[in-house]
Amino acid sequence: MGKLSLNVLLIEDNPGDIILIQEYLKDEKNEHINLVVTGTLSEGEIRLKDGSFDAILLDLNLPDSFELDTFFRVYKDFPKIPIIVFTSLSAEDMGIKAVQEGAQDYLVKGRVTGNLLGRSIRYAIERKKIQEALANEKERIMVTLRSIGDGVIATDLNGNITLLNKVAESLTGWSQSDAFGRDVQQVLHIVEEKSGKPVSSLLDRVLRKGATLSRSDFLQLISKESKAFFISVKAAPIHNINDEIIGGVISFRDITAQKKLEGVLFKTGQMELIGDIVLAHVKVELPDEVWITEASKNFPTVKFEIQTLLPITLAGESGSIINNALVKIQSVEWPKIIPLIEKHPSIINLNKWEEIDTDVLINVKSKDTFILRSLIQSECILKYPILVQNGISNWELISPRKKIDALLELFDELGIVYSISSIGALKKEEDSVILTKRQELVLEKAMALGYYELPRRITLTELAEKLEIAKSTLSGILRRISKKLIYQE
């Protein structure tokens, strides 16, 4: 194989150094190097404009230019050609600075050998090719990210923004230049749809554990100009070639129009147009802070049956959601279990309603809100009872598929362990136990307008006016809904 021909420009004014370099390159066996020599920077610039060179050997001190200014002039006008600078032993720091600013290498006069010079030229050319390839790939990725239809924000390992594409700029109200380097929470201000409370950074778990998260409903993005958009969100880690997490990326889509359409369908009772109603059976590991988790794990063979779960508020604690649960404990050991429950820090009050030797029905008011908040946020309809044993609860859900997906995404975000036992279209015999169209309409409207939230965002009177029905009629419908959902078998 013939030698690879390389054209190298040497800009050097010292005749002794020129002869020495020419001799070094004659001895270089690996490359055939065609060396062109100029004695001033001005002559060198003319040569660079007229010819095609693979590399530049540059003395920093020339008759018409001195020190780092020499490098900056060449690098500014010819950034694509790899540059190797020559320095004296006493000015080695200038060589290091030149490399930091973009030179491929520096060589100290008096310490150069033929092998060292030839290797430095070859490596400089190859490094420059690699740098250009990486730069081109980065540019291609940037163009791709900026052209896709979703908002995209990339961050470093500290959650500081490194990229904001055009869609993200439009939705957040921040420009790429203004957002660069800022904490993602400052730019991507996301709140819960119903409560308006800020959502903790989705990148926290992504950056700490490498988890991939998604939320497809119930979130709003508040822009810099205070405009609100309904969004679906996904967050994932960015890994380097060693599979180490070096940052994160968040993609989000504006679903405001879709949400408005859903609102119209809810209002007109056309819930089925949003998506097929499905029946799902999901096993959920309850969090440790829930009182029934501790009780059921301490008595792992005992079955707990949550027959109903409703929100209440306590005097002096406005705004706090409190659970009001009716629970059956199916075990002769219930007298031992009751004292354990009463000692749990979340318990506010416990009353025994019905008791026999083999089981007891208790009314429990507690501050743990996991189940209640999950249902309110996802807008899923739950068929009672919920069976709990050894910390595992069994949920039977009847809802549009997207609502159930939203619930499972919420579980993922909270780190809740769950498994889907089954999910599928509702059968005729199952379809007969769900709410009527009118009841569905009332329930969906009540939930959407915050009737079941605490504090309530809408009163019974106001809800009746929205639905254009009498207050007494609405009260009866709500009671029948509660009874049907609680006691259906």
C-alpha positions as CSV (number, residue, x, y, z in Angstrom):
1,M,0.0,0.0,0.0
2,G,1.4,3.4,-1.0
3,K,2.1,6.1,1.6
4,L,-0.7,8.5,2.4
5,S,0.1,11.9,1.0
6,L,-0.4,14.8,3.4
7,N,-0.1,18.5,2.7
8,V,1.2,20.4,5.7
9,L,1.9,24.1,6.0
10,L,4.8,25.2,8.2
11,I,4.7,28.8,9.3
12,E,8.1,29.5,10.9
13,D,10.7,32.3,10.5
14,N,13.7,30.6,12.1
15,P,15.9,29.0,9.3
16,G,17.4,26.5,11.8
17,D,14.1,25.3,13.0
18,I,12.8,25.0,9.4
19,I,15.8,22.8,8.3
20,L,15.4,20.6,11.4
21,I,11.7,20.0,10.8
22,Q,12.3,19.2,7.2
23,E,14.9,16.6,8.2
24,Y,12.6,15.1,10.8
25,L,9.9,14.6,8.2
26,K,12.2,13.0,5.7
27,D,12.9,10.3,8.3
28,E,9.2,9.7,9.0
29,K,8.5,6.3,7.5
30,N,4.7,6.1,8.0
31,E,3.6,9.1,6.0
32,H,4.6,11.0,2.9
33,I,4.4,14.6,3.9
34,N,4.5,17.5,1.4
35,L,5.8,20.4,3.5
36,V,5.2,24.0,2.4
37,V,7.0,26.7,4.3
38,T,6.2,30.4,4.9
39,G,8.1,32.8,7.1
40,T,5.3,35.2,8.1
41,L,1.7,34.8,9.2
42,S,0.5,37.0,6.3
43,E,2.2,34.8,3.8
44,G,0.8,31.7,5.5
45,E,-2.7,33.1,5.4
46,I,-2.3,33.7,1.6
47,R,-1.2,30.1,1.2
48,L,-4.1,28.7,3.3
49,K,-6.6,30.6,1.1
50,D,-5.1,29.4,-2.1
51,G,-4.2,25.8,-1.2
52,S,-5.6,22.7,0.4
53,F,-3.8,21.7,3.6
54,D,-4.3,18.7,5.9
55,A,-2.5,20.3,8.9
56,I,-0.7,23.5,10.1
57,L,2.5,23.7,12.0
58,L,2.5,27.1,13.6
59,D,5.3,29.0,15.5
60,L,3.6,31.4,17.9
61,N,6.2,34.1,17.6
62,L,6.6,35.5,14.0
63,P,7.7,38.8,12.6
64,D,4.1,40.0,12.1
65,S,2.3,38.3,15.0
66,F,3.1,37.3,18.6
67,E,2.1,34.6,21.1
68,L,-1.5,33.5,21.3
69,D,-2.7,36.2,18.9
70,T,-1.0,34.2,16.2
71,F,-3.0,31.1,17.0
72,F,-6.3,33.0,17.3
73,R,-5.9,34.6,13.9
74,V,-5.3,31.3,12.1
75,Y,-8.0,29.4,14.1
76,K,-10.6,32.1,13.5
77,D,-10.2,32.0,9.7
78,F,-9.4,28.3,9.3
79,P,-11.1,26.4,12.1
80,K,-11.5,23.2,10.1
81,I,-7.7,22.6,9.7
82,P,-5.9,20.9,12.6
83,I,-3.3,23.2,14.2
84,I,-0.1,22.1,16.0
85,V,1.7,25.0,17.7
86,F,5.4,25.3,18.5
87,T,6.5,26.9,21.8
88,S,9.7,27.4,23.7
89,L,10.4,25.6,27.0
90,S,9.8,28.8,28.9
91,A,6.4,29.4,27.2
92,E,4.9,25.9,27.5
93,D,1.9,27.4,29.3
94,M,1.0,29.2,26.0
95,G,0.9,25.8,24.2
96,I,-1.4,24.4,26.8
97,K,-3.7,27.5,26.5
98,A,-3.7,27.1,22.7
99,V,-4.9,23.5,23.1
100,Q,-7.6,24.6,25.5
101,E,-8.8,27.1,22.8
102,G,-8.9,24.6,19.9
103,A,-5.4,23.6,18.8
104,Q,-4.9,19.9,18.4
105,D,-1.5,19.7,20.0
106,Y,1.6,21.7,21.1
107,L,5.3,20.8,20.8
108,V,8.2,22.3,22.7
109,K,11.1,23.3,20.5
110,G,14.3,21.4,21.5
111,R,12.2,18.3,22.6
112,V,10.9,17.3,19.2
113,T,11.9,14.1,17.4
114,G,11.0,12.8,14.0
115,N,8.7,10.1,15.4
116,L,7.1,12.6,17.8
117,L,6.4,15.1,15.0
118,G,5.0,12.6,12.6
119,R,2.8,11.0,15.2
120,S,1.6,14.4,16.4
121,I,0.6,15.4,12.8
122,R,-1.3,12.1,12.2
123,Y,-3.1,12.2,15.6
124,A,-4.0,15.9,15.0
125,I,-5.6,15.1,11.7
126,E,-7.5,12.1,13.1
127,R,-8.7,14.0,16.2
128,K,-10.0,16.8,14.1
129,K,-11.9,14.3,11.9
130,I,-13.5,12.8,15.0
131,Q,-14.4,16.2,16.4
132,E,-16.0,17.2,13.2
133,A,-18.0,13.9,13.0
134,L,-19.2,14.5,16.6
135,A,-20.1,18.1,15.9
136,N,-22.0,17.0,12.8
137,E,-23.8,14.3,14.7
138,K,-24.7,16.8,17.5
139,E,-26.0,19.2,14.9
140,R,-28.1,16.5,13.3
141,I,-29.6,15.6,16.7
142,M,-30.2,19.3,17.5
143,V,-32.0,19.8,14.1
144,T,-34.1,16.6,14.7
145,L,-35.1,17.7,18.3
146,R,-35.9,21.2,17.1
147,S,-38.1,19.9,14.3
148,I,-40.3,17.3,16.1
149,G,-43.8,18.2,17.1
150,D,-43.4,17.7,20.9
151,G,-41.7,20.0,23.4
152,V,-38.3,18.7,24.3
153,I,-36.0,19.9,27.2
154,A,-32.7,18.3,27.9
155,T,-30.7,18.8,31.1
156,D,-27.4,17.9,32.7
157,L,-27.0,15.7,35.8
158,N,-27.9,18.6,38.0
159,G,-31.2,19.3,36.3
160,N,-29.9,22.4,34.5
161,I,-31.2,23.0,31.0
162,T,-28.9,22.3,28.0
163,L,-31.5,22.3,25.2
164,L,-34.9,23.7,24.6
165,N,-36.5,23.0,21.2
166,K,-38.9,25.3,19.3
167,V,-42.1,23.7,20.6
168,A,-40.8,23.9,24.2
169,E,-39.9,27.5,23.6
170,S,-43.5,28.2,22.4
171,L,-45.2,26.4,25.3
172,T,-43.0,27.6,28.2
173,G,-42.5,31.1,26.9
174,W,-38.7,30.8,27.4
175,S,-36.1,31.1,24.6
176,Q,-33.2,28.6,24.4
177,S,-30.7,31.4,25.2
178,D,-32.7,32.6,28.3
179,A,-33.4,29.0,29.6
180,F,-29.9,27.6,29.1
181,G,-28.2,26.8,32.4
182,R,-31.4,27.4,34.5
183,D,-33.0,24.8,36.7
184,V,-35.6,22.9,34.8
185,Q,-38.2,23.6,37.5
186,Q,-37.9,27.3,36.8
187,V,-38.7,26.9,33.1
188,L,-41.0,23.9,33.1
189,H,-43.6,24.9,35.7
190,I,-46.1,22.0,35.9
191,V,-49.1,21.8,38.3
192,E,-51.8,19.4,39.1
193,E,-54.9,20.2,37.1
194,K,-57.4,20.1,40.0
195,S,-55.4,21.3,43.0
196,G,-53.1,23.7,41.2
197,K,-50.2,22.4,43.3
198,P,-46.8,22.3,41.7
199,V,-45.6,18.8,40.6
200,S,-42.3,17.8,42.0
201,S,-39.6,17.5,39.4
202,L,-40.2,14.5,37.2
203,L,-36.4,14.3,36.7
204,D,-35.6,13.6,40.3
205,R,-36.2,9.8,40.0
206,V,-35.0,9.8,36.4
207,L,-31.6,11.2,37.4
208,R,-31.3,9.4,40.7
209,K,-32.5,5.9,39.6
210,G,-32.5,5.9,35.9
211,A,-36.3,5.4,35.8
212,T,-38.4,6.3,32.8
213,L,-41.6,8.1,33.8
214,S,-44.8,9.2,32.0
215,R,-47.9,11.1,32.8
216,S,-50.7,11.4,30.2
217,D,-53.4,13.3,32.0
218,F,-54.3,15.8,34.7
219,L,-51.2,18.0,34.4
220,Q,-51.0,21.7,33.3
221,L,-48.0,23.6,32.1
222,I,-48.0,27.3,33.2
223,S,-46.0,29.3,30.8
224,K,-43.8,32.4,31.6
225,E,-46.7,34.5,30.5
226,S,-49.1,32.6,32.9
227,K,-50.8,30.8,30.1
228,A,-52.1,27.3,31.0
229,F,-51.8,24.2,28.7
230,F,-52.9,20.7,29.4
231,I,-49.9,18.4,28.7
232,S,-48.8,14.8,28.6
233,V,-45.3,14.3,29.8
234,K,-42.5,11.7,29.5
235,A,-39.1,11.8,31.2
236,A,-36.1,9.6,30.6
237,P,-32.4,9.5,31.5
238,I,-29.5,10.2,29.1
239,H,-26.6,7.7,29.2
240,N,-23.1,8.0,28.0
241,I,-21.2,5.2,26.2
242,N,-20.4,3.7,29.7
243,D,-24.1,3.5,30.5
244,E,-23.6,6.2,33.1
245,I,-26.4,8.8,33.6
246,I,-25.2,12.2,32.4
247,G,-28.5,14.0,32.2
248,G,-32.2,13.7,31.4
249,V,-34.7,14.6,28.7
250,I,-38.3,15.6,29.1
251,S,-40.8,15.5,26.2
252,F,-44.3,17.0,26.5
253,R,-47.3,17.4,24.2
254,D,-50.0,20.0,24.2
255,I,-53.3,18.1,24.7
256,T,-55.4,21.2,25.5
257,A,-57.7,20.7,22.5
258,Q,-58.2,17.1,23.4
259,K,-59.1,18.0,27.0
260,K,-61.7,20.6,25.8
261,L,-63.3,17.9,23.6
262,E,-63.5,15.5,26.5
263,G,-65.2,18.2,28.5
264,V,-67.9,18.6,25.9
265,L,-68.4,14.8,25.7
266,F,-68.6,14.5,29.5
267,K,-71.1,17.4,29.6
268,T,-73.3,15.7,27.0
269,G,-73.0,12.3,28.5
270,Q,-71.1,10.8,25.6
271,M,-68.4,9.2,27.8
272,E,-68.1,6.2,25.5
273,L,-66.7,8.4,22.7
274,I,-63.6,9.1,24.8
275,G,-62.6,5.4,24.7
276,D,-63.9,2.0,25.4
277,I,-65.0,1.3,28.9
278,V,-62.9,-1.6,30.3
279,L,-62.8,-3.7,33.5
280,A,-59.4,-4.0,35.1
281,H,-58.2,-6.0,38.1
282,V,-55.0,-4.6,39.6
283,K,-53.1,-5.8,42.6
284,V,-51.5,-2.9,44.4
285,E,-48.9,-2.9,47.2
286,L,-50.1,-0.2,49.6
287,P,-47.6,2.3,50.9
288,D,-46.3,1.7,54.5
289,E,-47.9,5.0,55.7
290,V,-51.4,3.6,55.1
291,W,-52.7,2.1,58.4
292,I,-54.2,-1.0,56.8
293,T,-50.8,-1.9,55.4
294,E,-49.3,-2.2,58.9
295,A,-52.3,-4.0,60.3
296,S,-52.6,-6.5,57.4
297,K,-48.8,-7.3,57.4
298,N,-48.9,-7.9,61.2
299,F,-51.8,-10.4,60.6
300,P,-50.9,-11.7,57.1
301,T,-53.6,-14.4,57.0
302,V,-56.5,-12.0,57.9
303,K,-58.7,-10.5,55.2
304,F,-59.5,-6.8,55.4
305,E,-62.5,-5.6,53.3
306,I,-62.7,-1.8,52.5
307,Q,-66.4,-1.5,51.8
308,T,-66.4,2.3,51.2
309,L,-64.0,5.2,51.2
310,L,-65.3,8.7,51.2
311,P,-63.7,12.2,51.8
312,I,-64.5,14.4,54.8
313,T,-63.0,17.4,56.4
314,L,-62.4,18.2,60.0
315,A,-63.1,21.5,61.8
316,G,-60.0,23.6,61.9
317,E,-58.3,21.6,59.2
318,S,-59.8,23.2,56.1
319,G,-58.2,22.0,52.9
320,S,-57.1,18.7,54.3
321,I,-58.5,15.5,52.7
322,I,-59.5,13.0,55.4
323,N,-60.4,9.4,54.7
324,N,-63.7,8.1,56.1
325,A,-63.6,4.3,55.6
326,L,-65.9,1.5,56.4
327,V,-63.8,-1.7,56.8
328,K,-64.7,-5.3,57.7
329,I,-62.1,-7.4,59.4
330,Q,-62.8,-11.1,58.8
331,S,-61.0,-12.9,61.6
332,V,-61.6,-14.1,65.2
333,E,-58.4,-12.2,66.0
334,W,-60.1,-8.8,65.4
335,P,-59.9,-7.9,69.1
336,K,-56.1,-8.0,68.9
337,I,-56.1,-6.0,65.6
338,I,-58.2,-3.1,66.7
339,P,-55.7,-1.8,69.3
340,L,-52.9,-2.0,66.7
341,I,-54.9,0.1,64.3
342,E,-55.7,2.7,67.0
343,K,-52.0,3.2,67.6
344,H,-51.2,4.0,64.0
345,P,-50.1,7.7,63.7
346,S,-52.6,8.4,60.8
347,I,-55.7,7.3,62.8
348,I,-58.0,10.1,63.9
349,N,-60.9,8.1,65.1
350,L,-62.1,4.5,65.1
351,N,-65.6,3.2,66.0
352,K,-67.0,-0.4,65.9
353,W,-70.3,-0.6,64.1
354,E,-71.0,-4.3,64.1
355,E,-69.2,-7.0,65.9
356,I,-69.5,-10.8,66.1
357,D,-67.1,-13.5,67.1
358,T,-65.7,-14.0,63.5
359,D,-65.6,-10.5,62.2
360,V,-66.1,-6.8,62.9
361,L,-67.2,-3.8,60.9
362,I,-65.3,-0.6,61.8
363,N,-65.6,3.0,60.8
364,V,-62.1,4.6,60.5
365,K,-61.2,8.2,60.0
366,S,-57.5,8.6,59.1
367,K,-55.1,11.1,57.5
368,D,-53.6,8.7,55.0
369,T,-55.0,9.6,51.6
370,F,-53.3,7.4,49.1
371,I,-56.3,5.4,47.8
372,L,-58.6,8.4,47.8
373,R,-56.2,10.8,46.0
374,S,-55.3,8.1,43.4
375,L,-59.0,7.8,42.5
376,I,-59.6,11.6,42.5
377,Q,-56.6,12.3,40.4
378,S,-57.2,9.5,37.8
379,E,-61.0,9.9,37.8
380,C,-61.3,6.1,37.8
381,I,-64.5,4.4,39.0
382,L,-63.7,1.8,41.6
383,K,-66.0,-1.2,42.4
384,Y,-66.1,-1.9,46.1
385,P,-65.1,-3.7,48.2
386,I,-61.3,-3.5,48.1
387,L,-59.8,-6.7,49.5
388,V,-56.5,-6.3,51.4
389,Q,-54.3,-9.1,52.7
390,N,-50.7,-8.9,53.9
391,G,-50.3,-5.3,52.4
392,I,-51.6,-6.3,49.0
393,S,-54.9,-4.7,47.8
394,N,-57.1,-5.8,45.0
395,W,-58.7,-3.1,42.9
396,E,-61.5,-3.7,40.4
397,L,-61.9,-0.7,38.1
398,I,-64.5,0.2,35.5
399,S,-63.4,3.2,33.5
400,P,-62.2,4.4,30.0
401,R,-58.9,2.7,29.3
402,K,-57.1,6.1,29.3
403,K,-58.3,6.8,32.8
404,I,-56.9,3.5,34.0
405,D,-53.6,4.2,32.2
406,A,-53.4,7.5,34.0
407,L,-53.9,5.7,37.3
408,L,-51.1,3.3,36.5
409,E,-48.8,6.1,35.4
410,L,-49.5,7.8,38.7
411,F,-48.5,4.6,40.5
412,D,-45.3,4.6,38.5
413,E,-44.5,8.2,39.4
414,L,-45.1,7.5,43.1
415,G,-43.0,4.3,43.0
416,I,-46.0,2.1,43.9
417,V,-45.5,-1.6,43.0
418,Y,-48.5,-3.1,41.2
419,S,-49.4,-5.9,38.8
420,I,-52.3,-6.1,36.3
421,S,-54.3,-9.4,36.8
422,S,-56.6,-8.7,33.9
423,I,-57.9,-5.9,31.7
424,G,-60.4,-6.1,28.9
425,A,-63.7,-4.9,27.5
426,L,-66.7,-5.0,29.7
427,K,-69.0,-8.0,29.3
428,K,-72.7,-7.6,29.2
429,E,-73.3,-9.0,32.6
430,E,-70.7,-6.7,34.0
431,D,-72.0,-3.8,32.0
432,S,-75.3,-4.1,33.9
433,V,-73.8,-3.0,37.2
434,I,-72.2,0.2,36.1
435,L,-73.9,3.6,36.3
436,T,-76.6,4.8,34.0
437,K,-75.7,7.4,31.4
438,R,-77.3,10.1,33.5
439,Q,-75.4,8.9,36.6
440,E,-72.2,8.8,34.7
441,L,-72.7,12.3,33.5
442,V,-73.5,13.6,37.1
443,L,-70.5,11.7,38.6
444,E,-68.1,12.9,35.9
445,K,-69.3,16.5,36.2
446,A,-69.1,16.4,40.0
447,M,-65.6,15.1,39.9
448,A,-64.4,17.5,37.2
449,L,-65.8,20.5,39.0
450,G,-64.3,19.5,42.4
451,Y,-67.4,18.4,44.3
452,Y,-65.5,15.5,45.9
453,E,-62.4,17.6,46.7
454,L,-61.7,19.2,50.0
455,P,-62.4,21.9,50.4
456,R,-65.1,21.6,47.7
457,R,-64.6,23.8,44.7
458,I,-68.3,23.7,44.0
459,T,-71.4,23.4,46.3
460,L,-74.4,21.1,45.8
461,T,-76.5,24.1,44.8
462,E,-73.9,25.3,42.2
463,L,-73.5,21.8,40.8
464,A,-77.3,21.6,40.4
465,E,-77.3,24.8,38.5
466,K,-74.5,23.7,36.2
467,L,-76.4,20.5,35.4
468,E,-79.7,22.4,35.2
469,I,-81.5,20.1,37.6
470,A,-83.2,20.6,41.0
471,K,-80.9,20.5,44.0
472,S,-83.1,17.8,45.6
473,T,-83.0,15.7,42.5
474,L,-79.2,16.0,42.3
475,S,-78.9,15.0,46.0
476,G,-80.9,11.8,45.3
477,I,-78.8,11.0,42.2
478,L,-75.6,11.4,44.2
479,R,-76.9,9.1,47.0
480,R,-77.9,6.4,44.5
481,I,-74.5,6.7,42.8
482,S,-72.7,6.2,46.2
483,K,-75.0,3.3,47.1
484,K,-74.5,1.6,43.7
485,L,-70.8,1.9,43.8
486,I,-70.5,0.8,47.4
487,Y,-72.8,-2.2,47.5
488,Q,-72.6,-3.7,44.1
489,E,-71.4,-7.2,44.0
